[in-house]
Amino acid sequence: MGLLVALVNVILPVIVVAGTGFALGRFFTLDAATISKIALYALTPALCLNVLLTTQVSGQTGVAVVGAYVLVCLLGAAIAGLLTPKVAAPTRRAVMASVAIANSGNMGLPIALFALGQAGFEQSVLMFIASVVLGFIVGPLLFGASGGLKGSLIGLLKLPTLWAIVVALLMRLLGWQLPTGIMRGVEMLSNAALPIVLLSLGIQLGATKRVKLTRAVWTATLIRVLGMPFLSLGIGLLFGLRGVPLQALVLAGAMPTAVNAFLLAMEYKGDVRTTADTVTMTTILSLFSAAAVTAALPLLP
């Protein structure tokens, strides 16, 4: 019964919005890149700015959640590397990146909101911010960015989301507030973020061609969808997390590989096919794993 309730109340709204995008991507030729840019450069920064200015998450809890999340991602990538010793280096790196770079945004945030309410949503935004920073550092390094760490950091500095985070943290430190009119505009953009990013995800999946299920794809998929929730639970308990913070961390572990992993693979000429197929498979399977994890969340300490 708990699984059915989770499917209906938490996963179904995500399927409705992403499924609408999927249908649009199948029947129309849409510029998915433009929609992604709107989400990445306008709506996501507004979402981060709004949540960081209004969140009630304590600094100590926030640091613990972010630290645990980053450790989970890095350990997951290491496990993926150990389990693919005989595949070609580009493919092994693609598997590692596909495990490390989770879709904590357009899948993770709406599911966290429906499953855990505003408190869990705020915790999940912190992990989403961490995933953005982590993805644009670890991703290029794994895929072989020509600029190495320096190139990765330069790319990160170009993201408006990072500067929205810096502004929000600085304003909280100084006790400043945005003027009412500007804050209302930020809130409007923030409210548009979740439906747009879900539509974008659906459109990208709708344009995806046939998936090739190689051993590398299955390895990355099973670690990402099945292994990461358990790893998140262990690391969360190790960090002393309990209640909603622990639940948000475990739920984040059930999220699929982020589309950003595919974009990074294309940008840095990695194993694009393995990454793209893993994104598709984990996105489909995570709908069920996220429902199962959601149903089990009340059992956590």
C-alpha positions, 0 to 999 in steps of 0.5 A: 500500500505504501508503494502504491501511495508513493507512486500515485502521490509522489511519482505520478505528478512527475510522470505527468509533467515529464511525460508531457515533455516526452510527447512533445519531444516525440511529435514536434521538433523542439529546440531542447537546448534553448529550453535547457539554457532557460532552466540553467541560466535563469530559472535554476539561479532564481530557485537557488537564490530564493531558497537560500534566502528563505530556508530555515535549514541550520548551518550545521545540518546543511553542512552535514547533508552536503558533506554526506552527499558529496562523499556518497557521489565520490564513493559511488564513482569509485565503486563504479571504477572498481567494478569495470576494470576490464572495459576501455578507459573512456567507457569506465570513466563514463560509468564513473561519471554516470554514477557520480553526477545525479539528477538532483535537480529536475527529478530530485527537487520535485520528488523531494517536494512531494515526498517530504514537503518544504523542509525536505525540499530545502534540504534537497536544494542544498544537495542540488547546489552541491551536485552542480558544483561537483558535476562541473568539477568531477565530470570534466576531470573524468571525461578528460577536459583539455583544461584539466582542473583549471578548465573545469573551474573556469566553466564553473565560474561561468554558471550564474547558479554559482553566483546566485549561491554566493549572493544569497550566502553573502546576504544572509551573512550580512542580514540583508534582504532584496527589495520586495519587488525584486524578491517577488520577481525572483519568486516567480522565476523560482516557481517556474523552475520545477515544471520547466526542468521536468518538461526539459527532461521529458523533451530530451528523453522523447528525442532519444533514439534506441538504447543499447544495453551494454554491460557498462550501461547495466553496471552504471544503472544498477549502481546508480538506481539500486546501490546509491540509496543504500550507500546514502543511508550508511553515509548519512548515519555515519554523519549523524543525520536523522529525520528529514535530512537523512530521508532527503539524502537517501531519496537523493540517492535514488535519483537517476544520472543527470542529463548534465553528464551526457552534455559533459560527455559531448563537450569533452568527447567522452563515451557519449553513447554509454552516458546517454544510454545510462541517463535514459535507463536510470531515468526510467528505472528511478521512477520505481526505485524512488517510489520504493524509497519514498515508501520506506522513508518512514522506517528510517530513524 
